[in-house]
Amino acid sequence: MTKESPIYLKDACDDYLREPTGGKISAILHHGQKYSVLDFVEVLQSEITSKEDNMRLNAVTLLIDVTLQMAMSDAEVKVLIEFLCGRLSDKYNVIPTILTGLSRFVQEWKLQPVTVCTIAKEMFNSVDVQALHQDTRLKAYCLINDLLQKHLMCLKEGMGTKFVVNYINLVDGEQDPRNLMLIFNMTVKLLQHFPIDGIEDTMFDVISCYYPVDFTPPPDMEVPVTTEDLTSRLNNCFVASDRLAPHVFPFLSEKFNSSLMQTRMQSCETLKLCLSAYGTSCSVEQVTLIWNDMKQEIFGGVNRDLRQKCLEVVTALFAVLTSPNVKQKGLDPSQFLERVFDFCKEKLSYSEVKYLRPTALILISVIRSSGPGSGLVVEMCLPWFCEQYHTTDSDSVRQILLDEIVNFLTEMQADRSRANTAVKYLQWDKLQGIFLRILEDNELKELHSTALSGISEILNIYHLTGQNKDKPSLLDIRQVVTCVYNLLMSSECAEGLQILAVISKEHPEVIDTILMQELLAKVELGDNAARKILSRILTGSLLTLHSPRLVKVFLEKRDCEILSLLTTAISLQESPEISTLCQDSIFYPILDFLTQLAIKNEDIEKAVLLFQEFTIALFKNREREMDMTLFRERFTKNEQFKPFSCDSPATQTMLTAIYSAVLIFGSLPATFHDREMTASLDHTIMVKLAVSSPDSITVKSMTSAIGLLLNRLEEGQQLDDLKKLVFSEIERCTLSLNKVWLCVRACQGLVLRWDGSGAPFAVKLFVECLTHEDTHRETAALTHNILEPIYEVSEVQV
């Protein structure tokens, strides 16, 4: 011991041992910074070896806390670690502190390899971990885990397999789920990094004894651990090393054949994980074992959930078999699939329809496994289904076969690699022949929908595989168009319309050549079926190409559906022919038509929406070309278009909504928001309609229009009158959604003028909405949306 103040060091340590506090440790370090570790050990020797447990505990704690804050040489660290390891055989109340101290040294100090191995050996030899309390056992496992985290290579090179054997003995018998979470993590590291040659079976026993996890966490558990947590970490152990494969697959097969459903389900999940992890190392026997278990359940089981799990295992199995990395020469995927399919066909040879679906499900699982897996089914199995369709005499079997063929196609178009494989191997002429013959046969109407689905899936496959010039044509497009068109002319069919819509985008020239002239002629004659077809296929270049003829048909028929087509054509702006629609001679007949539609009260909402869509599309296209003077005269001065001279409430509602539609669409050119036109509107009627109308479209249009009027009218008597009118109605009315809409839109209009005069009413209404018993969420939300912009431009304080 150094000669400077030895008495002080002894007195300071004694003082701490009588009453341990952190401040005293700092004082000891300050005055004893020139002392060595051996000095502290010598000063504390009698206390460390005391017969009193608490005295030994305090002495060890002091030694650890002090030395962790000292600068020590490698030799001193080695001496201290050996000293602490020698105390691991102490009483149970001292061991936790020593374990915690050793963990801190492992984490915070750079230890020499020999010191690392010393800690591990003493842990294994001196501590009976399973005899300790749960918390202390966890500290022991944490120390081992720290060693693996920081010094894995030292342990591997210094102890090798001996470390694994000792680890197995250390954790054997552990049951507490909190400790098992850490044990499973450490086991993964050992399996991945340590040699386990000759002890694979023992290592497997360490993890398999916990399978399957059967644990329900108690409600008072401080650190919650769920069954899912334990299962996930245990599964990580199973997939950590392919050296466990000879043990894993027979074990999981045994669990799969358990009488407990949950065990069977869990074994399927683990099987999938193991196949994905090291399935390419499987032997022929292991693959056969898995297949035999799965096929038995798929064909003979009754639980749908378990069957689905088995099918997922089949997908994982064939993903392995078709992998280019498969190591076993005996695992030829085509030969194995042939064996599988031969088994399926053997089942089907008994003419039992119930086996068709399981067989198809197995093949779909193979398709899902990979592109090569999909190719095997396409090349080896699908032709058999087509052949069976032609040879069977049973309508029910034919329906099932056709359904499964379409299901195969659906799975192939779900993934690009599968689709590419399908394009390469599938016998498209045979499939097309089946589908088109069904569509041409009126006696097979019950199969028409399935056949159309099949054609649709083929189109999807073709689209997914890209525009490859070397790609074969999967369908005779002309024949498909003709066949589907004939079907649609005799009966309604959404799938058929969708097919023609897809073809019109991909092959517009075919549609134009085969259908357009005939369809337009039928539309001119008033054929509803032709009009429906036209509305679905007339897009893009076809629409712009034929728009002049559509205008002619509209002027003759005054048909809303044709007007919708014209509106789409205007929006597309793809062709100079669109300018034809911008002539006043076209626009005003359309305006007349919509107005008359409203006056007749045929369909007010539809007329409003059509007008809005058409007007927006037209003015977007024309920009400044619109003659606003002519439009104003037509729309506001002609008595036919003044809604307030009409007695019909429906007409008032409709035409006022049209006024509002003109005003509220900000996407229109600025020149369209004409001040003279807005001044001519009857504000009193607009406000009354806004407050009293039961029609939501009218209310929203009216309130938006009023908000814009408040924003756009010039300062003067007209603006003042409108403000008084709006706010008197707001104060007079009882709470309603109409009132809220009017208040919000009016305030928005005023706020946008940088005028805060609407703010008090918005605040008042907002408070009323929140406290009123009939408050709706929408009411409060609408009102709240106006408050933030009001705050920014107003001095009102809420």
BELLINMO-V227369 format. One record per residue. N is the residue number from 1. SS is DSSP state (2 for helix, 1 for strand, 0 for the rest). PSI is psi in whole degrees, 0 to 359 (* if undefined). NEAR is the number of other ideal C-beta (glycine too) atoms within 12 Angstrom. Layout:
n	ss	psi	near
N	SS	PSI	NEAR
N	SS	PSI	NEAR
//
This chain:
n	ss	psi	near
1	0	141	21
2	0	160	17
3	0	353	11
4	0	116	14
5	0	45	20
6	2	330	20
7	2	322	15
8	2	316	23
9	2	316	33
10	2	315	25
11	2	320	19
12	2	317	30
13	2	319	39
14	2	319	23
15	2	318	21
16	2	318	33
17	2	329	31
18	2	324	17
19	0	89	12
20	0	125	25
21	0	155	18
22	2	327	16
23	2	327	14
24	2	328	26
25	2	319	29
26	2	320	17
27	2	319	20
28	2	317	36
29	2	322	26
30	2	316	19
31	2	341	23
32	0	26	34
33	0	344	20
34	0	6	19
35	0	156	33
36	0	172	25
37	2	321	32
38	2	327	22
39	2	315	31
40	2	319	42
41	2	319	32
42	2	319	22
43	2	323	33
44	0	5	37
45	2	313	20
46	2	324	18
47	2	321	31
48	2	330	33
49	0	11	18
50	0	153	20
51	0	345	12
52	0	123	17
53	2	316	19
54	2	324	19
55	2	315	27
56	2	319	29
57	2	314	29
58	2	322	31
59	2	316	37
60	2	319	42
61	2	315	35
62	2	314	39
63	2	317	41
64	2	314	37
65	2	321	29
66	2	311	38
67	2	333	38
68	2	338	28
69	0	8	23
70	0	156	29
71	0	116	16
72	0	149	27
73	0	167	17
74	2	322	18
75	2	319	16
76	2	319	25
77	2	315	31
78	2	316	25
79	2	315	25
80	2	316	38
81	2	317	41
82	2	322	26
83	2	313	34
84	2	319	42
85	2	326	33
86	2	340	22
87	0	2	33
88	0	345	37
89	0	9	17
90	0	182	28
91	0	162	22
92	2	332	25
93	2	342	21
94	2	329	34
95	2	316	36
96	2	320	32
97	2	319	33
98	2	318	41
99	2	317	41
100	2	318	28
101	2	315	36
102	2	321	45
103	2	320	31
104	2	321	27
105	2	319	39
106	2	320	35
107	2	324	20
108	2	341	19
109	0	149	31
110	0	106	17
111	0	149	31
112	0	150	22
113	2	320	23
114	2	324	22
115	2	319	35
116	2	313	38
117	2	327	31
118	2	314	35
119	2	313	46
120	2	315	42
121	2	317	27
122	2	324	30
123	2	312	43
124	2	323	31
125	2	330	20
126	2	342	25
127	0	123	35
128	0	86	20
129	2	317	36
130	2	348	20
131	2	356	14
132	0	166	28
133	0	159	18
134	2	315	23
135	2	321	21
136	2	322	29
137	2	319	33
138	2	323	29
139	2	322	32
140	2	317	43
141	2	325	36
142	2	322	31
143	2	315	42
144	2	319	44
145	2	321	35
146	2	319	32
147	2	317	44
148	2	324	35
149	2	317	22
150	2	334	26
151	2	41	34
152	2	314	25
153	2	324	20
154	2	315	27
155	2	320	41
156	2	316	26
157	2	328	19
158	2	332	25
159	0	327	31
160	0	229	24
161	2	330	23
162	2	323	24
163	2	316	37
164	2	316	36
165	2	314	24
166	2	322	30
167	2	317	38
168	2	315	32
169	2	326	22
170	2	317	36
171	2	354	38
172	0	125	22
173	0	356	20
174	0	135	31
175	0	340	19
176	0	127	29
177	2	328	31
178	2	321	29
179	2	325	35
180	2	328	35
181	2	318	35
182	2	322	32
183	2	316	40
184	2	321	36
185	2	316	29
186	2	323	40
187	2	322	43
188	2	315	30
189	2	317	30
190	2	316	42
191	2	327	36
192	2	335	26
193	2	342	24
194	0	151	34
195	0	129	23
196	0	21	32
197	0	128	15
198	0	347	14
199	0	20	27
200	2	317	28
201	2	320	20
202	2	318	24
203	2	320	35
204	2	324	30
205	2	329	20
206	2	321	37
207	2	326	42
208	2	335	28
209	0	343	24
210	0	1	33
211	0	136	34
212	0	159	31
213	0	128	34
214	0	92	17
215	0	132	24
216	0	114	13
217	0	135	20
218	0	151	14
219	0	337	7
220	0	16	7
221	0	123	16
222	0	313	11
223	0	99	18
224	0	132	18
225	0	127	25
226	0	163	19
227	2	322	22
228	2	322	18
229	2	311	24
230	2	317	34
231	2	317	32
232	2	316	24
233	2	327	31
234	2	319	35
235	2	327	34
236	2	326	28
237	2	318	41
238	2	326	45
239	0	4	34
240	0	331	34
241	0	135	32
242	2	352	29
243	2	345	26
244	2	352	38
245	2	315	35
246	2	337	21
247	2	323	30
248	2	309	41
249	2	316	38
250	2	323	27
251	2	313	30
252	2	329	38
253	2	319	30
254	2	317	20
255	2	325	29
256	2	328	36
257	0	17	23
258	0	163	21
259	0	351	10
260	0	123	15
261	2	318	22
262	2	322	23
263	2	319	25
264	2	317	32
265	2	316	29
266	2	325	32
267	2	325	39
268	2	317	42
269	2	316	35
270	2	323	40
271	2	315	43
272	2	316	33
273	2	317	27
274	2	320	39
275	2	319	39
276	2	327	25
277	2	311	30
278	2	32	31
279	2	333	36
280	2	347	27
281	2	2	27
282	0	151	37
283	0	167	24
284	2	319	22
285	2	319	18
286	2	318	35
287	2	317	39
288	2	319	25
289	2	314	28
290	2	314	41
291	2	318	38
292	2	320	26
293	2	316	34
294	2	315	44
295	2	325	33
296	2	319	22
297	2	321	35
298	2	320	38
299	2	331	31
300	2	353	18
301	0	167	26
302	0	347	12
303	0	117	17
304	2	321	17
305	2	318	18
306	2	322	31
307	2	318	28
308	2	320	24
309	2	320	32
310	2	320	38
311	2	324	35
312	2	324	32
313	2	320	46
314	2	318	45
315	2	315	35
316	2	323	39
317	2	315	46
318	2	338	42
319	2	324	33
320	2	312	42
321	2	326	41
322	0	4	34
323	0	140	26
324	0	349	14
325	0	5	16
326	0	134	28
327	0	335	20
328	0	122	24
329	0	334	9
330	0	354	18
331	0	69	32
332	0	116	18
333	2	322	34
334	2	320	22
335	2	320	18
336	2	318	32
337	2	324	36
338	2	318	21
339	2	318	24
340	2	313	38
341	2	327	31
342	2	320	19
343	2	317	25
344	2	316	37
345	2	328	24
346	2	320	17
347	2	318	26
348	2	336	31
349	0	344	15
350	0	5	13
351	0	32	17
352	0	112	18
353	0	332	24
354	2	342	19
355	2	348	26
356	2	312	36
357	2	312	27
358	2	320	34
359	2	313	39
360	2	322	37
361	2	321	34
362	2	316	42
363	2	324	40
364	2	322	37
365	2	323	40
366	2	319	49
367	2	318	46
368	2	344	32
369	2	319	40
370	0	171	29
371	2	310	32
372	2	324	31
373	2	318	42
374	2	320	44
375	2	322	31
376	2	316	33
377	2	316	49
378	2	317	38
379	2	323	26
380	2	328	31
381	2	319	37
382	2	320	40
383	2	326	24
384	2	320	31
385	2	318	41
386	2	319	31
387	2	318	18
388	2	327	30
389	2	319	36
390	2	330	20
391	2	339	13
392	0	148	21
393	0	356	11
394	0	124	16
395	2	321	17
396	2	319	17
397	2	320	25
398	2	319	30
399	2	316	25
400	2	315	29
401	2	316	35
402	2	318	37
403	2	317	29
404	2	324	38
405	2	316	46
406	2	322	36
407	2	321	31
408	2	313	42
409	2	321	45
410	2	316	27
411	2	325	35
412	2	325	44
413	0	0	33
414	0	350	22
415	0	138	23
416	2	319	19
417	2	323	27
418	2	317	38
419	2	318	35
420	2	321	27
421	2	319	33
422	2	316	41
423	2	325	34
424	2	323	25
425	2	338	27
426	0	142	40
427	0	85	25
428	2	325	34
429	2	322	19
430	2	317	24
431	2	314	35
432	2	321	32
433	2	318	24
434	2	310	35
435	2	315	44
436	2	324	34
437	2	326	25
438	2	316	35
439	2	331	38
440	2	349	23
441	0	110	19
442	2	342	15
443	2	353	12
444	2	36	23
445	2	328	19
446	2	345	17
447	2	356	32
448	2	315	35
449	2	317	28
450	2	319	32
451	2	319	41
452	2	322	34
453	2	320	31
454	2	316	47
455	2	319	44
456	2	318	33
457	2	323	37
458	2	318	43
459	2	320	37
460	2	318	31
461	2	317	40
462	2	317	34
463	2	320	24
464	2	327	26
465	0	0	29
466	0	174	14
467	0	70	11
468	0	123	16
469	0	336	7
470	0	357	11
471	0	132	19
472	0	152	21
473	0	122	23
474	0	336	35
475	0	151	37
476	0	95	23
477	2	319	31
478	2	317	22
479	2	321	24
480	2	313	41
481	2	313	39
482	2	316	24
483	2	313	34
484	2	321	45
485	2	314	35
486	2	322	26
487	2	317	35
488	2	330	36
489	2	344	25
490	2	340	17
491	0	152	20
492	0	140	17
493	0	110	31
494	2	322	20
495	2	322	29
496	2	318	36
497	2	320	29
498	2	321	25
499	2	313	42
500	2	325	46
501	2	318	30
502	2	315	33
503	2	325	41
504	2	331	38
505	2	319	23
506	2	324	26
507	0	65	31
508	2	331	29
509	2	327	20
510	2	315	28
511	2	316	39
512	2	318	26
513	2	317	18
514	2	321	28
515	2	325	37
516	2	311	31
517	2	317	19
518	2	318	24
519	2	313	36
520	2	321	32
521	2	318	18
522	2	322	23
523	2	320	33
524	2	332	23
525	0	0	16
526	0	23	17
527	0	115	22
528	2	321	19
529	2	317	26
530	2	322	31
531	2	320	33
532	2	317	30
533	2	316	40
534	2	320	42
535	2	336	31
536	2	328	36
537	2	346	40
538	0	82	41
539	0	166	28
540	2	226	26
541	2	327	24
542	2	320	40
543	2	312	40
544	2	327	31
545	2	323	27
546	2	11	36
547	2	321	38
548	2	320	24
549	2	327	29
550	2	321	40
551	2	316	34
552	2	317	21
553	2	319	31
554	2	316	35
555	2	333	26
556	2	320	17
557	2	337	25
558	0	59	24
559	0	127	30
560	2	322	27
561	2	319	28
562	2	324	38
563	2	322	39
564	2	320	29
565	2	319	41
566	2	319	45
567	2	317	35
568	2	318	30
569	2	319	41
570	2	317	36
571	2	326	27
572	2	324	25
573	0	46	23
574	0	356	20
575	0	147	21
576	2	337	14
577	2	340	24
578	2	331	32
579	2	338	20
580	2	324	27
581	2	346	40
582	2	359	31
583	0	145	22
584	2	332	23
585	2	342	15
586	2	316	29
587	2	313	36
588	2	324	25
589	2	325	25
590	2	317	37
591	2	317	32
592	2	316	25
593	2	314	29
594	2	321	38
595	2	315	35
596	2	324	21
597	2	319	30
598	2	317	38
599	2	324	26
600	0	354	17
601	0	40	21
602	0	309	20
603	0	88	19
604	2	311	33
605	2	318	24
606	2	319	22
607	2	318	36
608	2	310	35
609	2	318	26
610	2	317	39
611	2	315	40
612	2	310	31
613	2	315	29
614	2	316	39
615	2	316	37
616	2	311	25
617	2	318	31
618	2	314	41
619	2	332	33
620	2	321	26
621	2	322	34
622	2	334	28
623	2	243	16
624	2	2	15
625	2	344	21
626	0	131	29
627	0	97	21
628	2	330	26
629	2	313	16
630	2	319	21
631	2	318	29
632	2	316	26
633	2	317	18
634	2	323	26
635	2	334	38
636	2	335	29
637	2	336	17
638	0	128	20
639	2	329	14
640	2	334	20
641	2	10	33
642	0	103	23
643	2	336	35
644	2	356	25
645	2	358	18
646	0	146	23
647	0	338	10
648	0	120	18
649	2	324	23
650	2	319	28
651	2	318	30
652	2	314	31
653	2	313	37
654	2	309	41
655	2	326	45
656	2	323	44
657	2	325	42
658	2	317	40
659	2	312	43
660	2	320	39
661	2	321	37
662	2	324	41
663	2	323	37
664	2	346	34
665	0	103	27
666	0	346	19
667	0	349	20
668	0	156	28
669	0	151	21
670	2	327	16
671	2	343	19
672	2	334	33
673	0	76	26
674	0	125	28
675	2	323	23
676	2	323	20
677	2	316	29
678	2	328	33
679	2	337	22
680	0	352	25
681	0	148	37
682	0	100	29
683	2	326	33
684	2	315	21
685	2	321	29
686	2	316	43
687	2	319	40
688	2	318	28
689	2	321	40
690	2	322	46
691	2	325	34
692	2	344	24
693	0	136	32
694	0	354	16
695	0	119	24
696	2	324	20
697	2	315	31
698	2	315	39
699	2	311	34
700	2	321	30
701	2	316	38
702	2	310	47
703	2	324	42
704	2	319	34
705	2	318	43
706	2	318	51
707	2	320	38
708	2	324	37
709	2	316	43
710	2	331	42
711	2	327	31
712	2	334	30
713	0	142	33
714	0	156	17
715	0	134	13
716	0	190	12
717	2	322	13
718	2	319	24
719	2	317	28
720	2	318	18
721	2	319	20
722	2	320	38
723	2	315	32
724	2	318	22
725	2	314	28
726	2	312	43
727	2	331	30
728	2	322	19
729	2	322	32
730	2	317	36
731	2	329	20
732	2	322	18
733	0	151	25
734	0	168	17
735	0	129	29
736	0	165	29
737	2	327	32
738	2	315	32
739	2	317	36
740	2	315	42
741	2	314	41
742	2	315	48
743	2	313	46
744	2	312	43
745	2	321	41
746	2	315	48
747	2	321	46
748	2	317	34
749	2	318	36
750	2	322	37
751	2	321	31
752	2	340	24
753	0	3	26
754	0	42	16
755	0	117	23
756	2	16	24
757	2	342	26
758	2	350	39
759	2	315	33
760	2	322	23
761	2	322	36
762	2	318	42
763	2	314	25
764	2	315	25
765	2	322	39
766	2	314	33
767	2	319	19
768	2	320	26
769	2	319	32
770	2	332	23
771	2	348	14
772	0	141	20
773	0	339	9
774	0	16	17
775	0	135	23
776	0	153	17
777	2	321	14
778	2	322	17
779	2	309	27
780	2	319	25
781	2	316	19
782	2	316	31
783	2	319	38
784	2	327	25
785	2	336	23
786	2	340	39
787	2	317	33
788	2	310	18
789	2	331	24
790	2	318	35
791	2	324	20
792	2	334	15
793	2	3	23
794	0	155	26
795	0	5	12
796	0	135	23
797	0	131	11
798	0	*	19
//
